[in-house]
């Protein structure tokens, strides 16, 4: 598994949902993706993968992660990630 596979998997899950999510669906999806995004990333081989920061920013940009709606990895975690660059 690679980080690219993780993003494709989450994109598939997102594509199965309605284009516009209500607050409850948004919370459920981003809470789910916020947990699995980081868990699966840490299970990939360190060689050849981008930094966690780049990975998370791409997921956020692609609409697969949103710290506002994710409980496990919310704003504080993202700010720490941005400051450390890891």
C-alpha positions as CSV (number, residue, x, y, z in Angstrom):
1,X,0.0,0.0,0.0
2,X,1.2,3.5,-0.8
3,X,-0.1,6.9,0.3
4,X,-1.5,7.3,-3.3
5,X,-3.6,4.1,-2.7
6,X,-4.9,5.5,0.6
7,X,-6.1,8.7,-1.2
8,X,-7.7,6.7,-4.0
9,X,-9.5,4.5,-1.4
10,X,-10.9,7.5,0.5
11,X,-11.8,9.2,-2.8
12,X,-13.9,6.1,-3.7
13,X,-15.7,6.3,-0.3
14,X,-16.3,10.0,-0.8
15,X,-17.6,9.4,-4.4
16,X,-20.2,7.0,-3.0
17,X,-21.8,9.7,-0.9
18,X,-24.0,12.6,-2.2
19,X,-22.2,15.5,-3.7
20,X,-23.4,17.9,-1.0
21,X,-23.2,16.5,2.6
22,X,-25.3,17.7,5.5
23,X,-23.5,18.4,8.8
24,X,-24.1,14.9,10.2
25,X,-22.8,13.2,7.0
26,X,-19.8,15.6,6.9
27,X,-19.0,14.8,10.5
28,X,-19.2,11.1,10.0
29,X,-17.2,11.1,6.8
30,X,-14.4,13.4,8.0
31,X,-14.2,11.7,11.4
32,X,-13.8,8.3,9.6
33,X,-11.3,9.7,7.0
34,X,-9.4,11.6,9.6
35,X,-8.8,8.5,11.6
36,X,-7.9,6.2,8.7
37,X,-5.9,8.7,6.8
38,X,-3.3,8.9,9.5
39,X,-3.5,5.2,10.6
40,X,-3.0,3.9,7.1
41,X,-0.3,6.4,6.3
42,X,1.8,5.2,9.3
43,X,1.4,1.6,8.0
44,X,3.1,2.4,4.7
45,X,6.7,1.9,4.1
46,X,8.8,5.0,4.9
47,X,10.8,4.8,1.7
48,X,9.3,6.6,-1.2
49,X,6.5,8.3,0.6
50,X,5.9,12.0,0.9
51,X,6.0,13.7,4.2
52,X,3.0,13.5,6.4
53,X,2.5,17.2,6.0
54,X,2.3,17.0,2.2
55,X,0.1,13.9,2.4
56,X,-2.4,15.6,4.8
57,X,-2.5,18.8,2.8
58,X,-3.2,16.9,-0.4
59,X,-6.0,14.9,1.3
60,X,-7.5,18.2,2.6
61,X,-7.2,19.9,-0.8
62,X,-8.8,16.8,-2.5
63,X,-11.8,17.1,0.0
64,X,-10.9,13.8,1.8
65,X,-10.0,15.4,5.1
66,X,-11.2,18.4,7.0
67,X,-9.8,19.2,10.5
68,X,-12.9,21.1,11.4
69,X,-15.0,18.0,11.2
70,X,-12.4,15.4,12.4
71,X,-12.3,14.8,16.1
72,X,-9.1,12.6,16.3
73,X,-6.9,14.9,14.2
74,X,-8.4,18.3,14.5
75,X,-7.0,21.8,14.2
76,X,-4.4,21.5,17.0
77,X,-2.9,18.4,15.4
78,X,-2.8,20.1,12.0
79,X,-1.2,23.2,13.4
80,X,1.5,21.1,15.1
81,X,2.1,19.3,11.8
82,X,2.5,22.5,10.0
83,X,4.9,23.9,12.5
84,X,7.1,20.8,12.7
85,X,6.9,20.1,9.0
86,X,6.8,16.3,9.6
